[in-house]
Amino acid sequence: MRVRYFTKSSCSFVLIIKSKIVAKVRYSSQKSYPTMSQLKQKYSKMLGVDHGYTTVPNDRSHLLKYVPNIKDLPPRNIKDSFLEGIIPLSKDEDLRDKYVTFMGHVRIGRLLEDMDKFAVHVGLQHIHAPTVPKDIPIPFMLATARCDRIDITSFERKPNEDIKIAGFVSWVGRSSMEVVVWLDQHYQGTWNKITRAIFLLAARNATGTQAVAVNPLNPGNEYETKIVKDGEERKSKRVTIIQSRVSKVIPTTEEQQLIHVLYEKQMTEIRKGYNDKKMFPRGVIAMSKCRAANIIFNQPENRNYFNKVFGGFIMRHATEIAWVLGFKVIRQRPSITHISDIDFISPIAVDALMYMRARIVYTQENFAQIIVAVFSLEPTKGVETRSNTFHFTVTFPDPIKQVYPITYHEAMLYVDGKRHFDSLSKSNEAESDDVLYKYLMELSKNER
């Protein structure tokens, strides 16, 4: 993915996105793929949770004795975890109704749900524990810990054409693994890229009380060696991103100067006697007016294998509230182009309420940065716990007004939004993406 700035004038910039991800890939559409429903049934059985909802999850403590030591876990290749599936929109009309938007496109939020589920399936495909008896469920749990970045192409998703989902494990730590997932849609004899996401999964024991080791990753060829090396670099980048957040690092001199300029503009307007009540310059939008919130009553159908709200459901609703906020405030239909720096801090119980707060924190030309914070609410206990944070980059057909911070807290959100927006121009993931996708195509071809 290449992103760069193009100078439009001495004080104006446009984000130009050059992405090889929009390229078309030709290969047979006659290959048979399992559906997402079939994959769920398969891995539910492997985990021993292939049953309906119960208010108290089945006790899995008896599986703790089967958790293998790391020395009992043989190394795996990347190709061992390769998995493909299909979202059969061309054949399943009921399914199609769940995915179609009012504009006749495919809901990106629904696709993110599938990608999160699929990443866990890929992770389970990687795990191989020879010491566990075959008639015993896998004594592991996999949970989404983070999603680095999701890039969404400009391809117009069709609601009546199949969507292929594929991925593999691209890096492994001691108790964590990185999974890359792609979506492609078959249209007019060609598979077209929709999106790519990188998930970080955490491995826990059968009861979720302790981190456990997973099979190490042993590159089997030059492709895999390059992919694992890039995975190590992404690991280092994660640490850098976390350590450089506004909450941990004070604004740079340049960022402080930016905030001061905004302050001076505000004071200039006040001195002139303009906008005295609103306290911000004309022609801009106060950040305090760029907000939206939602409370969601979770249901058992939204649970993961262990009675927690699964990450994909949270991702879908975060995506939809971000889109709605952009549409409501800017009054143009937005397109989500990137989702980045997604943290899964703590799980949400299926019997808790899910509270979302969205805010536009930065704008430039026809782009906007939107932060969505997700909380778990337990009304009977009066407890509110942060669960997730999402950073969305959205684009609009026409230039938009500047979002303007008033308070110091809003100024820090503004700086944070600008940092995320600017990080797109510094990203140099094209070569890594090429290697990942080429190997995906090779594995898919060999699986025919």
Summary of the structure (lengths in Angstrom):
residues: 448
radius of gyration: 22.9
end to end distance: 28.4
largest distance: 79.0
contacts: 1424
relative contact order: 0.14
helix: 35%
strand: 32%
